[in-house]
């Protein structure tokens, strides 16, 4: 990794820390698109690395997202949220 990439990563980590401080202990509510984008990128990194980098939401929140499946449709999410099991 080059020096510029390391500086970008350090900046983004600091920016995340600032956002966490501003938000306090309130739960961060993500919309479907935000959850999907984080899940796609987070699955590449894996739980251990996500835990080390200090994400805005917990690694479990990112990795348990069902929005990255190839058969995902909004109607599937509505059934999942309502407590019905989706295959």
N, C-alpha and C positions, 0 to 999 in steps of 0.2 A: 504494500500500500504506500502510495506516495504522501509527501508532507501535506499537500493541499487536501487530499481526501481525509486525512487525520484531522485537519483543522475544521473541515466541514462537519465531520462526525462530532467533534467536541462542541461545536457551536449548536448543533441540533440537540445534543444531550442537555446542554445548558438551557436551551429554549424550552425543552420539555420540563425541566426542573422549575423554571419560572412559571410555566402554565399550571403545574401542579400546585405551586405555592399560591397562585392567584385563585385557583378553584377551591382550595381548602380541602376539607374532607367530604364535600358534596360528591355524590355519585355523578360520574360523567355519563351522559346519555348519548349514545351514538345512533345515527340513522342507519338504515340497511346498507347503503352504499359505503359509508364509513367503516362499518363492521366488515364488510366484504373486502375492502381494500386492505385493511389491517390484517385480516385473516390470510389473505393470499401472500402478503409479504412475510407475515409472522411464521407461517408454516415452513417457509424456506429457511428461516433462522433457527427454528426449534425452541422448545420450552426453556432449556438451560440458558441459551444466549439471550432470549427475551428477558429472563429474570435478571440477568446481569446488566442490561443496558438501561434499566429504569424507564419503562414504558408508562404512558398515561393511564392505561388500564392494565389489569393483571394478565400475565401470559395465558392463564386458563381461559379468561374471557375471550382472548383473541383466538386461541387454538380450538375452542369448542364450538366456534361459529359454524353453523350448518349452511352458511351462505356461499361456500366455495364449491359445493358439489356441482357436477356437470348438469344435473337435472333440476337445479334450483329454479323455482318459480315463486313469485310473490304469494300465490295462494297457498303454497307449501308453508311459507313462513307464518301466515295467519293461523293455519291449523296448529303449527308447532307452538306458537305463542299462547293459543287458547287451551293448551294442555293435552291436545289430541296427539297420539303418536303418529308420526309420519314415517313411512317406509322408504 
